[in-house]
Amino acid sequence: MNNKTIHDKVFKERAKIDGTIDKQTDELMCDYNVMRFPFGRYAASCEGDYFVTFWGKILY
């Protein structure tokens, strides 16, 4: 999985839950930055951060 795929997956599953998207106005507050991390990728925004395994499982 590449960074764009991981970004889209985390955004779709977690953005409204962790506050990356404002619940009242649906505006994007901040975006995820995906970077390599041992045994997977690390996706972080100003509101939440997640480890994504190399097979695509998001760990909270």
C-alpha positions in Angstrom: 0.0 0.0 0.0 1.3 3.4 -0.8 0.9 6.6 1.2 -2.1 7.9 -0.8 -4.0 4.7 -0.3 -3.3 4.7 3.4 -4.2 8.4 3.7 -7.6 7.7 2.0 -8.3 4.7 4.2 -7.5 6.4 7.5 -9.4 9.6 6.3 -12.5 7.6 5.4 -12.6 5.5 8.6 -11.4 8.0 11.3 -11.7 11.7 10.1 -15.1 12.4 11.6 -14.4 10.4 14.8 -11.1 12.0 15.8 -12.0 15.6 14.9 -10.0 16.0 11.7 -13.3 17.0 10.1 -15.5 19.4 12.1 -18.7 17.6 13.1 -20.9 20.7 12.8 -19.7 22.3 9.6 -18.0 19.3 7.9 -14.9 21.4 7.2 -11.5 19.9 7.1 -9.6 21.1 10.2 -6.3 19.5 9.3 -5.1 16.7 7.1 -3.2 13.4 7.7 0.5 13.1 7.0 1.6 9.6 6.2 5.2 8.5 6.8 7.2 5.2 6.8 7.5 3.6 10.2 9.0 0.2 11.1 6.6 -2.6 10.0 4.1 -0.2 8.5 3.2 3.4 8.2 2.3 6.2 10.6 -0.6 8.5 9.8 -0.8 11.6 11.9 -3.0 14.7 12.0 -3.4 17.5 14.5 -6.2 15.6 16.2 -5.1 11.9 16.0 -2.4 9.5 15.0 -2.5 5.9 13.9 -0.2 3.1 13.0 -1.1 1.2 9.9 0.3 -2.2 9.4 1.8 -3.3 6.1 -1.3 -5.3 5.3 -3.6 -2.3 6.0 -4.9 -2.8 9.5 -5.3 0.5 11.4 -4.2 0.3 15.0 -5.6 3.0 17.3 
